[in-house]
Amino acid sequence: MQTILLMDIVIAGFGVYLAFQAVGMKASGKISTLVVPQEEIKGCKDPEGYIKAVFPLMIFFAVVAFAAGLIGILCDMKVISVGRIWTFIELALFLLSLFVFAGGMRKAKEKFFGKM
């Protein structure tokens, strides 16, 4: 198996996993240890508000990661061909969404947990 194909599978799988975690947090009202370490969860001032704030970020990045991984898998298996320039555009969009996701998660943590 090619290393790049394996990475695309991991990225797509992470997108699915992140979406399930987001939906699970919203349904249960409990913060997932995927986004906040177990020992820090009890320091949250408003768990429901935190979940409400991070849910759209998690779903956004989950969709982008899944789409990027799926496109990568299809290209690696030669099912589709998007061209070299589109591969770089896809990578740039993925990285931009990663920065948006990480920044939003950091701001939500500062707001609902205080500066740690």
N, C-alpha and C positions, 0 to 999 in steps of 0.2 A: 504494500500500500504506500502510496506517495505521502510524504510528510505534509505537503500543502493540502491534500485531500483530507487527511486526518485533522488538520487545523480547522478546515471549513466545517467538518462534522462537529467538532468541539464547539465552534462558534454558534452554529445553528442549534445544537443541543442546549447550549447555555441560554440562548434566547427563549427556548421552550421552557426551560427550568425557571428562568427569571419570571416569565409570565405566570407560571403556576404558583410561584412564591407570592407574587403580587396579589393574585386572586385569593390565595389562601389567607394572606394577611387581612385583606378587606373583609372576607367572610368571617374569620375568627375574631378579628379585633385585636390580635396579638402580633407584636412586631417579630419578624423573622430574624433568626440569627445569621441569615445570609447578609443582611444589610447592617446589623448592629450586633456587636459581640454580646454574648449572654450576660456578662457581668455589668455591662453598661445599660441594658434594657431597663432595669429598675430605676435608673436616673432620669427617665423620660418624664417631662412635666405633663404632657398631654399625648398619650399613645394614640388615641383616636385621631387627633389632629395631625400627628406625624404620619400615620398611615394614609390619611387623606391627602397630605402634601406629597408624599413620595410615590403613591400609586400611579399617577400619570407618567412620571419619570421612568418608573420601572417598566410600564407597558410600552412606552415609546422606545426605550432601548431594547426591550425584548423583541419588538417587531423589526427594528433595524438589524439587530444581530441575527435573527432568524433569516431575514431576507438576504443579508450579505452572505451568510453561510450557505444558504440554499443556492444562490447564484454561483458561488464559488464551487460548490459540489457539482452542479450541472456543467460548469465550464471545465472542471477537472476531468469529468467523465466524458467530455466532448459531446454532450447532448446539445449544448448551445455554445455559441461563440459571440462574445460581446466586444471583442477588439481590445487592443492594448490600452487605448486612452480611456475607455470605459472602466477598465479594471482599476486604473489609478483614480478615477472619479469615485468609484465605489469605495475604494479604500479611504479616500479623503472624507467622504460622507460618513463612513463608519467611525473614523477617528473623531470627526466633529461631533457626532452624536454621543460618543464616549465622553468627550469633554463636557458636553451639556449635561449628560447624566451625572457624572462625577461632581460637577459644580453644584448642581441642584441638590444632590444628596448631601453634600457638605453644608450647604446653606440651611437645609431642613434640619440637619443634626444640630447645627449651632442654635437655631431658633427653638427647637423643642427639648434640647438637652443642655443648652448653655455651652459655653466654651469649655472644652475639657483639656 
